Amino acid sequence: MRMNLLLATGLSAALVACNQNTAIGNDREAHLDPPAEASPIEPASSALRNIATALVKPETMSAADIAAIGGTSGRCVYSLTEVGFPTVIYEPGAQAFVKLNGTLIPMQAAGPDRFTSGELLLTMRTLDDEGDAGLQSQEIIIVPPGAGDELGYRGYTTCG
């Protein structure tokens, strides 16, 4: 009995810091690896040049990416999960940044909940439900240049 208690205590002590890793995807040892550098910021025309549309997928922004585009203050943040790093940071009716192909792409408003950069299109739709943590559900649709199909993703948004 005492051995089981010691084993349980040891295991729980080892897991205490599991959610403290600030590395994207928690796949690195944040305290050992150097901080990530910000991704380049480019328009869609150069960021997606010579990339097959089937390979264009939204990516998670790092803390360095967020700082490079001016942070989240006064902006809305869209994440694929309620606890994940953002994929899109936007100001409704003004500007958005989306991370695709390892690049931060600035986009301009082209109507309500619609942003463009060249031929790249991003639309958003607020959904009628919330996640477990109380964040508003939102759907984004990305249409890369030359794409025959749109790419849709469900996630969560907060505006601050």
Buried (B, 14 or more C-beta within 10 A) or exposed (E): EEEEEEEEEEEEEEEEEEEEBEBBEEEBEBEEEEEBEBBEBBBBEEBBEEBEBEEBEBBBBBBEBBEBBEEBEEBBBBBBEBEBBBBBBBBBEEBBBBBBBEBBBBBEBEEEBBBBBBEBBBBBEEEEEEBEEEBBBBBBBBBBBEBEEEBEBEBBBBEE
